[in-house]
Amino acid sequence: MPYTAAPTRYDAMQYRPCGKSGLKLPVISLGLWQNFGGSRSVAEVESILTRAFDLGVTHFDLANNYGPPYGSAESNAGEVFSGALSPYRDELVISTKAGYDMWPGPYGNGGSRKYLLGSLEASLKRLQLDYVDIFYSHRFDPETPLEETMGALDAAVRQGKARYVGISSYPSEQTKTAVEILTTLGTPLLIHQPPYSMLLRRIEGGLLDVLGRLGVGCIAFMPLAQGVLTDRYLDGIPSGSRASQPGTLGAAQVGDHVLDKVRALSELAKRRHQTMAQMALAWTLRDNRVTSALIGVSSVTQLEDNVATIENLTFTAGELDEMEKILTS
């Protein structure tokens, strides 16, 4: 049976302005970093993306090398964007990125105009789209002048291949310079995508202040610290989890000191009638300068649990104080 979007899809989700732009994003957005590549069928990807849309999640975030293998997440998503979600293209905000390694040789990585625009062309083919809503420079490249990288983003908009531009994981100083260059070019920087969670707070008192002052949106990736800020590790590291696999989470990220904090936070989450993940997402969104929290899921059930965060996004002063004491202990 052909997919028909739920008529109630906008009833519950909350949307925030992206910086000083006119674009609003859902407070919970879906990232396809992992779990959407070659190991998943298109049917599985479609079930998650369409359910997300039914819940008001209008923003889907990708990158050229999401998979594995590289490009496979875009290819799978492209089947859904050109199929079940095709009638709703104007209701979606789809983003992709380039910056990390994608193909061999000197032109498959970094921030050069050749790589960024070439990668975008390839992404659009895999996504089966005429344009993306946001095209990101995925990382700051110290070997390429910022003028060249930002010029490539500007060119993507002027060529009609992107509606807006963003940057990811840029330090504060380079972010300010990027804003200045793009403003001069006439293509304002829409959004920055940094890592941010209870366990990784380096954007506070620095980058977040810069974004707020300059009117740039902020979408936080890894708000659950790659699953550490969930109920999954409360009783240790289970077999088959991300932390049990080499090359993913380091020992320090799931050490006893960290897990003791998560266990204490989990008790507070129970008093708030939330899961640990829901409270962690709500905490990330407690500051209105954070436009959206970017989640990654492996199932519809996990998606629904995370989106249910919107049922309680407020904290009392006492709750925030208690959380701060736990996090800084």
HUJOZI-V465441 format. One record per run of one state. SS is the DSSP state (a for helix, b for strand, c for the rest). FROM is the first residue (numbers start at 1). TO is the last residue. If there is no record, write none. Layout:
# HUJOZI-V465441
SS/FROM/TO
SS/FROM/TO
This chain:
# HUJOZI-V465441
c/1/14
b/15/17
c/18/23
b/24/26
c/27/27
b/28/31
c/32/41
a/42/54
c/55/58
b/59/61
c/62/71
a/72/81
c/82/85
a/86/91
c/92/92
b/93/98
c/99/112
a/113/127
c/128/131
b/132/137
c/138/145
a/146/158
c/159/161
b/162/168
c/169/171
a/172/185
c/186/188
b/189/193
c/194/194
b/195/195
c/196/196
b/197/197
c/198/199
b/200/200
c/201/206
a/207/214
c/215/216
b/217/221
c/222/224
a/225/227
c/228/241
a/242/244
c/245/250
a/251/254
c/255/255
a/256/271
c/272/275
a/276/284
c/285/291
b/292/295
c/296/299
a/300/311
c/312/316
a/317/327
c/328/329
